[in-house]
């Protein structure tokens, strides 16, 4: 009988990503309500020394799949290894982070296992012994509750920055096990030739605690200078709307929205963004939304917790000066 909660941890460059600690914390809560155990799967190369931290957040056991061929993510290799571990351990529930890597991996993994999967979830609960997942639909205008029938494991991905992360407790340790798996070179269709890193070393939008975002109201790429300055002062990342990205003002990696990145920071400051439904779908779960726009009828104000109807080129520098005094 399937039992236990599996989480697939995500690492990049040998460092475990924040969303992994969020999903292992959520898995701990689900497992406690079921009276079962949490098993984390950690994949990479020379990654075993990072496994202990997953125990501090709630994992009872960590299966470490360590192999030079797993150093950088490829769908073929990771799905092959994880599918084998899932079949061998038969968990009742399997959770992943809804990052770009997690979404890619979860889709292929669910197909390989022949089970259903709920993507980009914002809440989980246990009802009648089974997982119930809540996820946004219609570009975030509504939410649906998903239940599973004849699906083992019950798979889902969790939106980053939504699940409450436990405070790490170093007194809690996990059993760390070298996973047994097979990896056929002939089945690996892709190989990573090179990884191009962002030299700015800024926090990825999906993991950012604070985001300062600009839209068409920035008037051009040079307008983002005031947002960069404010972001530096408050420790935020800079985002952009699709219209700004399409105009070539910001790189696609900065795009927030349905066709960009889905973010859930504690603070989202929207400057010169009208609030098209595709953009709102990417940031509506932010804890606090502040909008600055000259148009009082801009749709962004319907989602904002605080709104300023004024010229952003006057308001943003004033905010920056005030934050400099406070911080």
N, C-alpha and C positions, 0 to 999 in steps of 0.2 A: 504493500500500500504506500502510495506517495506520501512523503512526510518531510517537513522542514522548509525553510525559506532560503533560496539561493540568491545571491546578488553577484553581478558581474562587475567587478571594480574596473575603473578606467584609469590608465596611467599614460602620461605623455612625457617623453624624455626621462623616464625613470622616476617621475614624481606622480603620486596618486592625486587625481583631480578632486576638487571640492565636492562635486556631485556624488562621488563614490561614498564619501562620509555621510552625505545626506540620505542616500538610499540604504546604507547599512544601519543607520539610526532608525529609519522607518521600518526596515526589516525586523529589527529588534522588537519594536512595538507590536508588529503583527505576530511575530513568533511567540511573544509572551502571552498574547491573547489566545493562542492556539496551544500553548504549553509545549512548544517545539524549539528546535535549534536553528541558528543562523549559520550558513556556510557562505563564505566569500570566495570567489575565484579571482585570482590575480595572475595576469598573463604578461610576459615580457622577457627580457634578457637581463640577467644579474639583478633581479628585482626582489629576491627573497628577503633582503634586509628591510624592505618597506612593509612587509606583510603584518608585522606586529601592531602597527598603528590601527589596522582595521579591527583588531581585538579591543582596542581602547574605546572604540565607538559602538561595540556591541556584537561583533562576530564571535561565535563560539569556535569556529574552525576556519582556516584559510587554506585552500588548495592552490599551490603555487605551480603554474606551468611555466617553467623556465627553459628557454631555448633561444639560441642566437637568431633563428629564423622568425622569432616572435618579437624581436626588438622594436620594430615599427609596425603599426597596424596595417593589416591587409584583411579584407573580408574573408577570403578563402581560408587562410590559415587559422584565423581566430574562430570562425564558425566551426571548422573541423574539430578543433580542440575542445571548444565549449560543448558542442553537441555530444561528443564522446563522454565528457564528464557529467553532463546532465543525465544521460542515459544510464551511466554507471551508478549515480547516486539517487536518482528518482525523486527529486524534490517536488513538493506540492505547488510551490510558488517560485517564480524566477523574476527578478527585478533588474532593470538596467537604467542608467541615466539617459534622459532624452536629449543628449548632446548630438552633434552631427555624427560623431562616431557611433554613439549608442543607438541612434535611430537606424543607421545603416546596418549595424550588427543585429539588432533585434528583429528587423524585417526578414533578413536572410535566415536567422536562427529559427524563428517561428515556422518558416517554410520548411526548413530542414527537419524539424521535429514534428511537423504536421499538427501544430496547435494554434489556437487563437491568440491574439496579442492586442492589447490596448495601448495606443501610443500617446505620449505627451500628457500623462495624467497629473492631476493636481491634488488628488486625495485618494487614500486607500482605507478600507475597513474590512473587517471579517464579519460576515453574516451567514449564519447557519453553517459555519465551518468552512465557507468558501470566500475567496477574495472578491470584493466589490470595488471597482475603480471608477473614479469620477474624472471625466475629461471634457475639454471644451469642444464645441462643434459650431458650425456656421460662423467661422472666423471669430470665435470667442463670444458670439452673441447669446449663446445658450450652453448649458452643460448637460451631459448625459451620463447616466450611471450604467456601467457595464458589468455584467455577471458572466460566469463561465459555466458551460455544460460540457461534460465529457472531454475536458481539456486538462492534460497533465504533462508538464506543469502549466499553471495559470500564469501567463506571461504579461508583463506590462513595463512601460518605461515611465520614469518620473521626471517631470519638468524641473530643471535646475532652479535652485533658490526658493523652492516652494515647500519642500519637506523640512520639518524642524530637525536641525542637526544636534545630536547629543554633545554635551561637554565631554571632551576626552578624559577617560579615567584610566590612568596608567596601572592601576591595581588590577584592572580587568585584562586578562590575557586570553589569547586564542591559541588553539592547537594548530601549529603550522605543519603542513604535510606537503611533501613533494608529490605533485600529481603524476599519475601514470597515464600516458596518452601516446598515440601514434600519429605521426605526421608524414604523409607521403609527398615527397618533393614533386612527383609527377602530377599530383592533384592541385598544386599551387599555380594558379594561372597568372598571378600578378607578382611583381617584385618591385620594391621601392628602390629607385635608383638614387634619389636625393631628397632631402627634406629642406625646404626653404623656410627659415624661421623669420618671424617678425623681429627686426632688430631693435624696435622701440621697447621691447620687453613690457608692453602694457598688458594689463589684465584682460583676458578674453571677455567679451561682452556677456557671454552666457554665465560667467562666474563672478561678474562685477557686482559689488555691493551698492555702488552708486553710478549712475549713468547721466551724462549731460549730452543731449541729443539735439541735432539741428536739422531743419528741413529747408524747403524752398525759400523761406523767409530770410535765410542767411545771405541771399543775394549773390553768392559766389564762393569759391573755395577760400578766398582770403578772409571771408567773414567768420570762418571757424577758429580764427586766432583767439577771439575772445572766449570761445567755449573751451579751447585747450587751456587757456590761462586759468579759468574757473575750475576746470577739472583737476589741474595740478594742485590747486590750493586745497580742495576738499577731498582729494584722493579718489577721483572718479575716472571712469573710462568715457571716451567720446563716441557717440553713435550718430546715425544719420537715417533719414527717411529714404524711401526708394527714389523719390523724385530727385533728391540731392545726389544719390549714387548714379542714377541714370544720366544726370547732367555732367558727370565726371568730376564732381567736387570732392567726393570721398571714395575710398576703395569699397568694394563689395563686402569685405570683411567687417565693415562698420555698419552695414545695413540692418536695421531693426524692422521686423515685420513678418508677414506670412511667407514672403519669398526670401527673407533674410534670416535673422536670428531671433529666436523667441527668448526673451529675457524676463527675469523676475527679480529686479534689484529691490533694496529697501527704499531707494529714492530714484525716481526717474524725472529728470527735468527736461521738458520738451520745449524747445525754443524755435519759433517760426514754423511749427508743424501744425497743419490744419487738422489732422486726425482722420485720414482715410481709413476705412474699415480694415484694410490689409495691414496698416501700421498698428492700429489698436489691437489687432489679434496677436501682435508680437510683444506687447508690453502691458496689457491690461491687468495682469496679475501682480504688477509692481505694488509694493506695500504703500508707498506714498507717491502720488503723481502731481507734479507742479507744471503748469502750462503758462507760457508767455507768448502772447499773440496779439497783434493789433486788431484782429477781427473778433468782435465779441460773440459772433455766431459760429465760430469755428467749432467743429464737432469734438475736438480734443477737450473742450471745457466740460463736456458731458461726462467724461471719464475722470477729469482732474479732481483731486482733493483740494487743491489751491490753484487759483488762476489770477494772472495779471494781464489786464487788457492795456497794452502799451507797446512802445517801440522796444524791441529786444536789445537794440544797440545802445539804448540808454539804461535799461534795467540790468542786463547781465554785467556790465562793468561796475555798476553800483553794488550789485550782489558780491562781486569779487572783492571789492574794497572792504565791504562789511565783514566778509569771511576772513580777510587778512587781519582785521582788528581782533576778531574773536579767536582765531586759531593761531 
